[in-house]
Amino acid sequence: MRLKRIALPYPERLIVAFDPTPPVEIRHDPALLTAWLLAEVIAFAEELRGTGVIIKLNAALRALGYQVILELHKRGLKVFADLKLDDIGATLALDGLFLDAFKPAIVTVKATAYTGIRRLKQALPDTEVLIVPVLTTYTEKEREAIYGNPGETTADTTLRLLECGLECGGDGFICAPAEIRPSRAHFGDGVTINTPNVRPVDLPVTGDDQNAARGATVTEAFEWGTDRVVVGRPVTQSQNKRASVILILKETARVKGYR
C-alpha cells in the first residue's frame, strides 16, 4: 500500500484535541469558568508551542468565541475548529464568513448539511473543510437508529454520506479507524483522511469510553491509510503534555513507509 499521499508537514500529522474538564466548584459561575478556560487554553498552547502540531478546539471554541483562535496563532500553532456545522446554505455561508476572519486551518461540517457545504467552502477558500459522516463513538445499533438502512454496515453509511459531502465541496473527512481502509480505497489519494478514536501504545487512558471496536493505535491508523490522527485524553490527562506529544510523534515516525 502506498502510504504517502497529500504532503503534510510531519508534526501536522498529529492533531491534539483540547478537552479540559473544569473543577466542580466553578462550573456554575460564568465569569470564573470563562477565565479558567481561557487560562487553560493559553497554558496548553504554551506547553505545545514549537511542536508544530495542530490544536483541535470544540466546546472551548464555542464557549470562548472565535477570538481564542488568535491566542493559539500568537504561539505559532494552527487551529482545527471542530464545530461540526450543520445548517442551510445561507447560514453556513455566514458561518464561513465569520470564521474566515480568524483563519482556522481546518473546520468540520456534518455530511447532512449537504449543499450547504459548498456555501461554507466558498466562504473559506483557505481553510480545509472536513466532512463528518458517522461519529466515531457510534455502535452499529446507534448508527442504525440514527441513519436507518438496517442492511448497511457503518462503513457503508460512512461511504454513502461522504460521497454526498465530498461532491458538495469537502476537502477531506473524519472517519473512525475501522473505516480508513474502505474509505481510502473508495475515494483515492486526493482527499485527506483524519482519524479520531486513536490511542498511542504507551499512553493509556483511565476510564476510556471510546468505542474500541472502531478504534486503533496510532501506528495502525497510519498503516491503514490515514493522513492525520486526532489524539485527546492521552495528552490532556498527562502530567507532561509536551512529552506525550513527542512520544506520539515518535510512534508516527516508526510507521514503515509513511515518511
C-alpha positions as CSV (number, residue, x, y, z in Angstrom):
1,M,0.0,0.0,0.0
2,R,1.3,3.5,-0.9
3,L,1.1,5.3,2.4
4,K,2.4,8.8,1.5
5,R,-0.3,10.8,-0.2
6,I,-1.0,14.5,0.2
7,A,2.2,16.1,1.5
8,L,1.8,17.2,5.1
9,P,4.5,18.6,7.4
10,Y,5.5,15.8,9.7
11,P,4.2,17.3,13.0
12,E,0.9,18.3,11.4
13,R,0.0,14.6,11.0
14,L,-0.9,14.9,14.7
15,I,-4.0,16.8,15.8
16,V,-4.2,17.3,19.6
17,A,-7.7,17.7,21.0
18,F,-8.0,20.3,23.8
19,D,-10.7,18.7,26.0
20,P,-10.4,20.1,29.6
21,T,-12.6,19.2,32.5
22,P,-13.4,22.2,34.7
23,P,-13.3,22.0,38.5
24,V,-16.6,21.3,40.1
25,E,-16.6,24.4,42.2
26,I,-16.6,26.8,39.2
27,R,-19.0,25.0,36.8
28,H,-21.9,27.3,37.6
29,D,-20.0,30.6,37.7
30,P,-19.8,32.1,34.2
31,A,-17.0,34.5,35.0
32,L,-14.8,32.0,36.8
33,L,-15.5,29.3,34.2
34,T,-14.6,31.6,31.3
35,A,-11.4,32.9,33.0
36,W,-10.4,29.3,33.9
37,L,-11.0,28.0,30.4
38,L,-9.1,30.8,28.7
39,A,-6.1,30.3,31.0
40,E,-6.2,26.6,30.3
41,V,-6.2,27.2,26.5
42,I,-3.2,29.5,26.8
43,A,-1.3,27.2,29.1
44,F,-1.9,24.3,26.7
45,A,-0.7,26.3,23.7
46,E,2.4,27.5,25.6
47,E,3.2,23.9,26.6
48,L,2.9,22.7,22.9
49,R,4.5,25.8,21.4
50,G,7.1,24.8,18.8
51,T,5.9,21.2,18.3
52,G,4.1,22.1,15.1
53,V,1.1,20.0,15.9
54,I,-2.5,21.2,15.1
55,I,-4.7,22.0,18.1
56,K,-8.4,21.0,17.9
57,L,-10.9,23.1,19.7
58,N,-14.7,22.4,20.0
59,A,-16.5,23.1,23.3
60,A,-13.9,25.6,24.3
61,L,-14.2,27.4,21.0
62,R,-18.0,27.7,21.4
63,A,-17.6,28.9,25.0
64,L,-14.8,31.5,24.3
65,G,-15.6,32.6,20.8
66,Y,-13.5,32.5,17.6
67,Q,-11.1,35.1,19.0
68,V,-9.4,32.4,21.1
69,I,-8.0,31.1,17.8
70,L,-5.8,34.2,17.7
71,E,-4.3,33.2,21.0
72,L,-3.0,30.0,19.5
73,H,-1.9,31.7,16.4
74,K,0.2,34.1,18.5
75,R,2.0,31.0,19.8
76,G,2.7,29.6,16.3
77,L,0.0,26.9,16.4
78,K,-2.6,26.1,13.8
79,V,-6.2,25.5,14.8
80,F,-8.7,22.9,13.9
81,A,-12.2,24.4,14.6
82,D,-14.2,21.2,15.2
83,L,-17.6,22.8,15.1
84,K,-19.4,20.0,13.1
85,L,-21.5,22.7,11.4
86,D,-24.9,21.6,10.1
87,D,-27.4,24.0,8.6
88,I,-28.9,25.5,5.5
89,G,-26.7,27.1,2.8
90,A,-27.3,30.7,3.8
91,T,-26.4,30.1,7.4
92,L,-23.3,28.1,6.5
93,A,-22.2,30.9,4.2
94,L,-22.4,33.3,7.2
95,D,-20.5,30.8,9.4
96,G,-17.8,30.7,6.8
97,L,-17.7,34.5,6.5
98,F,-17.2,34.9,10.3
99,L,-14.7,32.1,10.6
100,D,-12.6,33.3,7.7
101,A,-11.6,36.4,9.6
102,F,-9.9,34.1,12.2
103,K,-8.2,31.8,9.7
104,P,-8.6,28.3,11.2
105,A,-6.6,25.7,9.4
106,I,-9.4,23.2,9.5
107,V,-13.2,23.3,10.0
108,T,-15.6,20.4,10.3
109,V,-19.1,20.2,8.8
110,K,-21.7,17.4,9.1
111,A,-22.3,15.5,5.9
112,T,-26.0,16.1,6.5
113,A,-25.5,19.8,5.7
114,Y,-25.4,18.6,2.0
115,T,-25.4,21.5,-0.4
116,G,-24.7,24.0,2.5
117,I,-21.2,22.5,2.5
118,R,-20.5,24.2,-0.9
119,R,-21.5,27.6,0.5
120,L,-19.3,27.1,3.5
121,K,-16.3,26.1,1.4
122,Q,-16.8,29.1,-0.9
123,A,-16.6,31.4,2.1
124,L,-13.5,29.5,3.4
125,P,-11.2,29.2,0.4
126,D,-8.0,29.0,2.5
127,T,-9.4,26.6,5.2
128,E,-9.5,22.8,4.8
129,V,-13.2,21.8,5.2
130,L,-13.6,18.2,6.5
131,I,-16.8,16.2,6.3
132,V,-18.1,14.4,9.4
133,P,-20.2,11.3,8.5
134,V,-20.9,8.8,11.3
135,L,-19.5,9.9,14.7
136,T,-16.6,7.6,15.7
137,T,-18.2,6.6,19.1
138,Y,-21.4,5.2,17.5
139,T,-22.1,1.4,17.7
140,E,-23.8,-0.4,14.9
141,K,-27.1,-0.2,16.8
142,E,-26.8,3.6,17.4
143,R,-25.8,4.1,13.7
144,E,-28.9,2.2,12.6
145,A,-31.2,4.1,14.9
146,I,-29.9,7.5,13.6
147,Y,-29.4,6.8,9.9
148,G,-31.7,3.9,9.2
149,N,-30.9,1.4,6.5
150,P,-30.5,-1.7,8.6
151,G,-28.9,-3.6,5.7
152,E,-25.9,-1.2,5.8
153,T,-22.8,-1.5,7.9
154,T,-21.3,1.5,9.5
155,A,-18.7,1.6,6.7
156,D,-21.5,1.6,4.1
157,T,-23.2,4.5,5.8
158,T,-19.9,6.3,6.1
159,L,-19.1,6.0,2.4
160,R,-22.6,7.0,1.4
161,L,-22.6,10.2,3.5
162,L,-19.0,11.0,2.4
163,E,-19.9,10.8,-1.3
164,C,-22.5,13.5,-0.7
165,G,-20.2,15.7,1.3
166,L,-17.2,15.5,-1.0
167,E,-19.3,16.1,-4.1
168,C,-20.5,19.3,-2.4
169,G,-17.0,20.7,-1.9
170,G,-15.4,19.0,1.1
171,D,-11.6,18.7,1.1
172,G,-11.4,15.6,3.2
173,F,-13.2,13.9,6.0
174,I,-13.2,12.4,9.5
175,C,-13.6,8.7,9.9
176,A,-13.0,6.1,12.6
177,P,-10.0,3.7,12.2
178,A,-12.3,0.9,11.2
179,E,-13.4,2.9,8.1
180,I,-10.0,4.1,7.0
181,R,-9.2,1.3,4.5
182,P,-12.6,1.2,2.7
183,S,-12.7,5.0,2.6
184,R,-9.2,5.2,1.1
185,A,-9.9,2.5,-1.4
186,H,-13.2,4.2,-2.4
187,F,-12.0,7.9,-2.6
188,G,-8.3,7.5,-3.5
189,D,-5.5,9.8,-2.6
190,G,-7.0,13.2,-3.5
191,V,-8.6,13.8,-0.1
192,T,-7.3,13.9,3.5
193,I,-8.4,11.3,6.0
194,N,-8.4,12.4,9.6
195,T,-8.9,9.8,12.3
196,P,-10.0,10.2,15.9
197,N,-10.6,7.2,18.3
198,V,-6.9,6.6,18.2
199,R,-4.8,5.6,21.2
200,P,-1.0,5.7,21.4
201,V,0.6,2.4,22.6
202,D,2.4,3.9,25.5
203,L,-0.2,6.4,26.8
204,P,-3.2,4.5,28.3
205,V,-6.4,6.4,29.2
206,T,-8.1,5.9,32.6
207,G,-11.8,5.1,32.3
208,D,-11.6,5.2,28.5
209,D,-15.1,5.4,26.9
210,Q,-14.1,5.3,23.3
211,N,-15.6,2.6,21.0
212,A,-12.7,0.2,21.0
213,A,-14.4,-1.9,18.2
214,R,-13.9,1.0,15.8
215,G,-10.6,2.2,17.3
216,A,-6.8,1.6,16.6
217,T,-3.4,2.5,17.7
218,V,-1.5,5.4,16.1
219,T,0.6,3.0,14.1
220,E,-2.4,1.0,12.9
221,A,-4.2,4.2,11.8
222,F,-1.3,5.3,9.6
223,E,-0.6,1.9,8.2
224,W,-4.3,1.6,7.2
225,G,-4.0,4.9,5.3
226,T,-4.9,7.9,7.4
227,D,-3.2,11.3,6.8
228,R,-3.7,12.6,10.4
229,V,-4.6,11.2,13.7
230,V,-6.6,13.1,16.4
231,V,-5.5,12.4,20.0
232,G,-7.1,14.0,23.1
233,R,-7.1,12.4,26.5
234,P,-3.8,10.6,26.2
235,V,-2.3,14.1,26.1
236,T,-4.7,16.2,28.2
237,Q,-4.6,13.6,31.0
238,S,-0.9,13.6,31.0
239,Q,1.2,15.4,33.6
240,N,3.7,16.3,30.8
241,K,1.7,17.1,27.7
242,R,4.7,18.1,25.6
243,A,6.5,14.9,26.4
244,S,3.3,12.9,25.5
245,V,3.1,14.7,22.1
246,I,6.7,14.0,21.4
247,L,6.1,10.3,22.3
248,I,3.2,10.2,19.8
249,L,5.2,11.8,17.1
250,K,8.0,9.2,17.6
251,E,5.4,6.4,17.3
252,T,4.2,8.0,14.0
253,A,7.8,8.2,12.8
254,R,8.2,4.4,13.3
255,V,5.5,3.6,10.8
256,K,7.4,1.9,7.9
257,G,7.0,3.6,4.5
258,Y,4.9,6.6,5.7
259,R,7.6,9.3,5.9
